[in-house]
Amino acid sequence: MDRILNLVRHHVPDLRLVDKRDVTWMRWLGGALRPVIPEFSTRYTTVLGDTVFLPRPVEEIPSEVLCATLAHELVHQFDQARWGALFYLSYGFCLPTGRSMRAWWERRAYAVDLMIAHERGGEAEVRRVEALLVDMFAGRTYLWMWAGRRAARRFLAPVVDAVLAGRLQQAEPYRAILAAWRGTPTPES
């Protein structure tokens, strides 16, 4: 936990971990989204700038789950810092093909989840997580951000293949995240 937290704080010094239930506008947003994403407030993490809004108090989240979540959200924080307003505007932008720009951002962040799955259990675990992601990308979790399961699987395939081949683990920011996960030294540590 300390290694991932140190990596995140290295890049996001003002990091705040906040329970969504303690923020009025997050409770309001959860209520507004309840008809289509009932688990928004109770299952999903949201990141805006330096703040990670968690679905429950940080003390109640198992350490390994919190580490994986913070690693995933760090990719979003990198993208938010690099692209600024364009990130936020495009996250909600729908393409005329029944797809959403948020899928591009989420694929980058879920690459972390696939990489950690590879660390935990090799190809079998990557395939298990891939199946969950296909459902998420094609379903209501992200408001149907990709057009169907087959299209979502094709969209995720290059990242899955890169993880299985070990290529993703060599690219930043994934290399640094994996080093922190493993506890191996990097030039930043």
Beta strands, then each sheet from edge to edge (+ up, - down):
strand 1: 16-19
strand 2: 46-48
strand 3: 51-54
sheet 1: 1+ 3+ 2-
end
